[in-house]
Amino acid sequence: MVRASTTRFTVTKALPTAEATEIAKFLVEEIILKHGAPREMISERGRSFLSKLVKDINQLCQTSHLLTTAYHPQTNGLTERFNKTLADMLSMYVDVEQRNWDTILPFVTFTYNSAKQDTTGFSPFFLVHGRDIVTPLDVIFPHDTENHADNYVQQLITRAEEARQLAKLHILDAQAVDKRRYDERHRPVNYNVGDLVWVFTPVRKVGLSEKLLRRYFGPYRITRRLYDVTYEVQSIEVTSRRQSKKDIVHVLRLKPYCDPKKQLDDAGAHRIPRRPVTRSQTRSQRDADSS
């Protein structure tokens, strides 16, 4: 699935596998040959997107390939939000055994591209082609717009460009509203190079409850600050065979590291008395704390 950030126009196709050859074939046949090579492309850090084949295609088309940070879908929130919308739409028409979703996918995509978007104010098809999509219903009940051939092309170009510029303004307004809501409840967190942190890394194991598994691993050391919300970390557990691999993570996956041994030592300083505590001892301790 590929989605344009400005127009919201979406291209989908059911692939037999997620191998690099299938991804590359989809990019060439469905995107580059039909819509042209994109200037920028953002994707997850899947093995297929990091393959040499996809890198060669991007280099040949001079496409800048940006990668999301692991376990942080908000980096590519526009695509992640559409995935949920697509799943909701497919669930309305898929059969009980869920085996016909690939045949329904083109029709659902057509419906999405022809629907007006709340953010842009236009349908994705209109922003790409400069006109509304012609449906079978429009053919049955034709509407004569009285457009002459000599000025139709110029009107089409002008209308499409005006719609795209207006859509960009609507997107900026929506982003400003979202940012204002986020800033109201967000507390900035900063780390310095050399700080030790825990890193959120969800894992799944067969036969074990996911809710009871560890979610944070470490300690990791901050080796570099790339942006305000992105850090490069490296595990301090270095084996004799190889050095630990560095990773780029979002700040939301980090939290300050506290040595468990030190926490146990601090807890041991406040030992529970073995003998029963009397009322007079409690009163004496309370008077000592107040003084």
N, C-alpha and C positions, 0 to 999 in steps of 0.2 A: 504494500500500500504506500502510495506517495501522495502527499498533500501540499498544495501551494499555500504559503503563509499569508499572502495578501488576498488572493481571490478565494481561498478555501476550496478550490477545485481539487477533486480527489480522483485518483486513478487506482483501481483495485484489480487484483487478479489472484485466483486460487492457484497456488504452486504445489507441485507434488512433494517437493522437499525445500528446505531452507539452505541448501548448499550454495556455495559461491557461484557456481555456474548458472543456477536458476535465478539467483538475484541479479547477476550481470545480464542475463538474457532479458529479464523483465525491464531493467533500466534502459537497455538499448532499444528493444522493440516497442515498448509501451510508452516510454518517456522521451528519449532522445529523438527517435525517428518520427514521432508524432507531435511533440511539443517543443523540441529543441533541448539543448543541453542547459541544465540549470547553472547559475553562477555559484550558488552555495547549496549544500546538502547537509542536513543534520540527521544523524542516526544513532542507534544504540551501539554499544561496544561488542556486538556479536562477532563471532569468528568469521562469518561470511562477509560482513561489511569491512573487516580488517584484512581480507585476503588480498593477495597480490593482483588478482584479476580485477577486482573492483577498484583498487588503487590505480591500476594502469588505465582503466576507462576514465576515471576522474582526471587523471593527469592529461590524457589525450584530449578531453573536452574542456580542460582548464576549469574544472569544478572544484571549489574549495570544500573539502569534506570536514565537517565539524562533528565531534563525538560527544555524547552525553556522559555524565559521570555515572558510575555504577550504583544501582539500587536507589536512584533518585529520578523517578519518572517526570517530576516537575520540570526538568531541564527541557524536555520536549513535550510540554503539556498540551500543546495544540493537537498533536497526533494521538496522545494518550486519551484525550477527551473524545476524539472521534472514534477511537476503538470501542469505547463504551457505548457511544451512540450507534455504531454499526452492529455491535452485539445485541443491543435492544431491538433494533429493526429486524435483524435476522431471526431473533427468537419468536417474532410474531408470525413468521411464515414457514419456518423449518418444520419438517415432519417429526413424528415421535422419536424415531431412531436417529435423527439429526444427521442424515446422510446426504441430504440434498441442498446443503447450505451453499455449495459451490455453484449450483445452477441458479440460485436465487441472488447471489452476490451482484451480478451485473445490473439487475433490476433495482435492487436497493441502492446501489451507487448512483444510478440514473435519477432515482427519486431525490436523493440527497443533493446532487448537483443542480437540480432544477428548482429546489425549494429556496425561498428567500431566507437569508441569514439575519438574525437579530443584530449581530455586531456590525456587519458591513452595510446592511440595508438593501442588499441585492443578492440574487442567486449566484452561485459560483459560475454557472454556465454563462450568465450575462456578463460577468466581469471578464471572462476569457474571450468571448466571441462578440460582445457588443450588441447582442440581441437576445430575446427570450427564446427558450428552447421550443421547438415545434414538436408537439406531442401528437399521437394518433387522433386525439379528440379535436385538435386544431385542423387536421386534415378533413375530418368528417364535417366540421362546421367551420369552413374557411372564413377568414376575415380579411377583406381587401384594405390594405393600408395606403394604396395609391402612391406607392413609392416609384419614382422614375429611375431608370437605370443610370442616368447621367449623374445624379447626386446621391444615389443610395450608398455608394462606397464611402464617399466623404462623410455622410451622416453617420455611417457605421463606425468609422474611425473616431470621429469626434465624440460620439456617444460613449464608446468604450473607454476612451481616455478620461473623459469627465467622470464616468462611474468609478474607475479605478482610483482616481485622486480623491473622490468623495469617500470611497470605502476606506482609504488610508486614514483620512481624518476621523472617521467613525471608529476605526481600530485604535487609534491613538487616544481618543476619548475613553473608550472602554478600558484600555490599559491603565490610564491615569486613575480611573475609579478603582480598579483592582489594586493598584499600588497603594492608594490611600487607605483602603480597607486593610491591606496587609501591614502597612506601617503602624497602624493604630494598635495592633496586638503583637507586633514583632519586637523582640529585644535583641539588638546586635550582639554577637559573640565573636571575639577575636582571639587568635592564638599566635604565639610568637615562635620563631624558628628554635627548635630544641625542646619545646614542650612535649610532654608525654600525654597521650590521649588514648581513649578507647575508640574503636571503630565499629559502627553498627554493620553487621554482616548476617543477614538472615540465612538460616540453613534448614534443610529438611532431611529427616532420616526416617526410613521405613520402620514402622512399628513403634515410633516414639511420637509423643504429642508435641506439635510445633509450639504450643504455648509454653511448654516447660523447658524448651531448649534454650541454650545461651544465645543471646542476640548481639552482645558486644564482645569483641576480641581485642587482645593487645598484650602488653602496651606497644603502641606505635609512637615514633618520634616525628614531629613536624620538621621536614627538611626544606620546604620551600613554600612560600605563599604566592600562588599564581594570581588570584583575584581576591576580591573582598570576601567571596563565599566559597572559594575553591583552594584546597591545600594539597600539597604533595606529602605523603607520609611513607614511612618505612619501618618495618618491624625491627625491634631491637634484638630479637632472637635470631642471631646469625649462626648458622651451622658451619662446620669446618669445611664442608664440601662446596657450598655455594653461598653467595651473599643474598640476603633477603631482597625480594623484588619491591620496587617502589610503585606506589599506586596514587592515583588522583581521586580525591573524594570531596564531596560537598560538605559544608560546615554542619549541616543538619545531621550528618551521620557521626559527628564527633562529640565526645564529652570528656572532660578532664579526667586524667588517670589518677586513681588513688590506690596506693599499694595495699593489697589485702592484708599482708602481714602487719603493717603499721596499724591498720584499723583494728586487728585482733589484739595487738598490744595495748592500744588505747582503751579497748573494751575491757581488757583484763585489769586495768587500773581501778575500775569501779566494780570490785567483786561483791557478790551478794553474800552477806554474813550467813554463816552456817546455823547459828542459833536463832531462835525466834526473836523478832524485834518487838520490844515492849512499847507501850504508849509513852512512857517517860523518855525513852530514847528518841522516839520520833519527835517529841516536843523539844528536846534539847537540840536535835539536829536542825529543826526549823528555826529555833531562836538563833543558832549559830549562823545559818545562812542569811537571816535577815540583818544581822549585825555586820 
